[in-house]
Amino acid sequence: MRALKQCLSKLVLLLLAAFPLLAGDAQAQDQQPDALQITHVEPSLSRVLTFEALQQLPFVEIATTTPWTDGVQLFRGVPLASILDLKSEDRKLHMRAANDYFITMPAEEVSDDYPIIAYMRNGAPMSVRDKGRYWVVYPFDQEPRFNDETHLSRSIWQLVEISIMR
């Protein structure tokens, strides 16, 4: 029994010592260039896009208000369609946020222009604490059709993964 208590005590001490390493420093995590995982049913089309890789792609800017921010915000990002290799047989997208919030949307609702995967807001990269690193954004002010519950729910922030399904 005594040996078991000693073993448990050592295990608890080991876990307490390792906790900061497992949890990580929030500020350091916030500064890491998080990647966006694109998963496709065809493994050869799956890939990881880094912040730097997204910045190298042709971008668009959307100036719009959102229900979650104050005033007009200037978002810079890439059209979602430009980073996905959608095939005619692809049926839906499953998008997941860092907190495991997810949405599913029909693939045919991705146009050449909207939504965008925003990686900058008001000229600065978005931190995880500030709805970043990546945020699905629609031009809410320019297109009234995007101001409905469906599109608002698809405006997922802290996006970490997009899965393309059939």
C-alpha positions as CSV (number, residue, x, y, z in Angstrom):
1,M,0.0,0.0,0.0
2,R,2.8,2.4,0.9
3,A,4.5,1.7,-2.5
4,L,1.3,2.5,-4.2
5,K,1.0,5.9,-2.4
6,Q,4.5,6.8,-3.2
7,C,4.0,5.9,-6.9
8,L,0.8,8.0,-7.0
9,S,2.6,10.9,-5.3
10,K,5.3,10.8,-7.9
11,L,2.8,10.6,-10.7
12,V,0.9,13.7,-9.3
13,L,4.2,15.6,-9.0
14,L,5.2,14.6,-12.5
15,L,1.8,15.7,-13.9
16,L,2.0,19.0,-12.0
17,A,5.4,19.7,-13.4
18,A,4.4,18.8,-16.9
19,F,1.2,20.8,-16.9
20,P,2.7,24.1,-18.0
21,L,4.4,22.3,-20.9
22,L,1.2,20.6,-21.9
23,A,-1.0,23.7,-21.5
24,G,1.6,26.0,-23.1
25,D,1.9,29.7,-22.6
26,A,-1.2,31.4,-24.1
27,Q,0.8,34.3,-25.3
28,A,3.4,32.1,-27.0
29,Q,0.6,30.1,-28.6
30,D,-1.0,33.3,-29.8
31,Q,2.1,34.2,-31.7
32,Q,2.5,30.9,-33.4
33,P,1.7,30.9,-37.1
34,D,-1.3,28.6,-36.9
35,A,-2.1,26.5,-39.9
36,L,-5.4,25.8,-41.6
37,Q,-5.9,22.1,-42.3
38,I,-7.8,21.3,-45.6
39,T,-9.0,17.7,-45.6
40,H,-10.4,16.2,-48.7
41,V,-11.9,12.7,-49.3
42,E,-9.2,12.3,-51.9
43,P,-6.0,12.4,-49.7
44,S,-3.9,13.8,-52.5
45,L,-6.0,17.0,-52.3
46,S,-5.6,17.4,-48.6
47,R,-3.0,20.0,-47.4
48,V,-2.0,22.5,-44.7
49,L,-2.0,26.2,-45.4
50,T,0.1,28.4,-43.2
51,F,-0.5,32.1,-42.5
52,E,2.5,32.9,-44.8
53,A,1.2,30.7,-47.6
54,L,-2.2,32.4,-47.4
55,Q,-0.6,35.8,-47.6
56,Q,1.1,34.8,-50.9
57,L,-2.3,34.2,-52.6
58,P,-4.3,36.8,-54.4
59,F,-6.4,38.5,-51.7
60,V,-9.6,40.5,-51.5
61,E,-10.7,43.1,-48.9
62,I,-14.1,43.5,-47.5
63,A,-15.2,46.6,-45.5
64,T,-18.2,45.6,-43.5
65,T,-19.8,45.6,-40.1
66,T,-20.5,42.4,-38.2
67,P,-22.7,41.6,-35.2
68,W,-19.6,40.7,-33.3
69,T,-17.5,43.9,-33.8
70,D,-17.9,47.6,-33.4
71,G,-18.1,49.8,-36.5
72,V,-16.9,49.0,-40.0
73,Q,-14.0,46.5,-40.1
74,L,-11.6,46.0,-43.0
75,F,-11.0,42.2,-43.6
76,R,-8.3,40.9,-45.9
77,G,-8.3,37.3,-47.0
78,V,-8.6,34.8,-49.8
79,P,-11.9,33.6,-51.4
80,L,-12.7,30.2,-49.9
81,A,-13.1,28.8,-53.5
82,S,-9.5,29.7,-54.3
83,I,-8.1,27.4,-51.7
84,L,-10.4,24.5,-52.2
85,D,-10.1,22.0,-55.0
86,L,-13.9,21.5,-55.2
87,K,-15.0,18.8,-57.6
88,S,-18.5,18.5,-59.1
89,E,-19.2,15.5,-56.8
90,D,-18.2,17.3,-53.6
91,R,-21.4,17.9,-51.7
92,K,-20.6,19.7,-48.4
93,L,-18.0,21.4,-46.3
94,H,-17.5,20.8,-42.7
95,M,-15.7,23.7,-41.0
96,R,-14.3,23.4,-37.4
97,A,-13.1,26.1,-35.0
98,A,-10.5,25.8,-32.4
99,N,-13.2,25.5,-29.7
100,D,-14.8,22.6,-31.7
101,Y,-17.7,24.8,-32.9
102,F,-18.5,23.6,-36.4
103,I,-20.8,24.3,-39.3
104,T,-21.7,22.3,-42.4
105,M,-22.5,24.0,-45.6
106,P,-23.4,22.8,-49.1
107,A,-20.3,23.1,-51.4
108,E,-22.4,24.7,-54.1
109,E,-22.9,27.8,-51.9
110,V,-19.2,28.7,-52.2
111,S,-19.0,31.2,-55.0
112,D,-15.8,32.5,-56.7
113,D,-16.0,35.6,-54.5
114,Y,-17.6,34.7,-51.1
115,P,-17.1,33.8,-48.4
116,I,-13.5,34.7,-47.8
117,I,-11.1,33.3,-45.3
118,A,-9.9,36.5,-43.6
119,Y,-6.5,36.5,-42.0
120,M,-6.2,40.2,-41.3
121,R,-8.5,42.8,-39.8
122,N,-7.9,46.5,-40.0
123,G,-4.4,46.0,-41.3
124,A,-3.2,43.6,-38.7
125,P,-3.1,39.8,-38.4
126,M,-5.9,38.5,-36.1
127,S,-4.8,36.8,-33.0
128,V,-6.7,33.8,-31.6
129,R,-8.0,35.9,-28.8
130,D,-9.4,38.4,-31.3
131,K,-11.4,35.9,-33.4
132,G,-8.4,34.8,-35.5
133,R,-6.3,33.4,-36.8
134,Y,-8.8,32.7,-39.6
135,W,-12.4,34.0,-39.9
136,V,-15.0,33.1,-42.5
137,V,-16.4,36.5,-43.6
138,Y,-19.2,37.6,-45.9
139,P,-19.8,41.2,-47.2
140,F,-22.7,41.7,-44.8
141,D,-23.2,45.4,-45.6
142,Q,-22.9,45.0,-49.4
143,E,-25.1,41.9,-49.8
144,P,-28.3,41.9,-47.7
145,R,-28.8,38.2,-48.5
146,F,-25.9,37.4,-46.2
147,N,-27.6,39.0,-43.2
148,D,-29.6,35.9,-42.3
149,E,-29.2,33.3,-39.6
150,T,-27.7,30.8,-42.0
151,H,-24.9,33.0,-43.2
152,L,-24.3,34.5,-39.8
153,S,-23.8,31.0,-38.3
154,R,-21.4,30.2,-41.1
155,S,-19.2,33.2,-40.2
156,I,-17.0,30.9,-38.1
157,W,-13.9,32.4,-36.4
158,Q,-10.8,30.7,-35.0
159,L,-11.1,28.4,-38.0
160,V,-8.7,25.5,-37.9
161,E,-10.0,22.9,-40.3
162,I,-12.1,22.5,-43.5
163,S,-13.2,19.1,-44.5
164,I,-14.6,18.5,-48.0
165,M,-17.1,15.6,-48.1
166,R,-19.1,13.8,-50.7
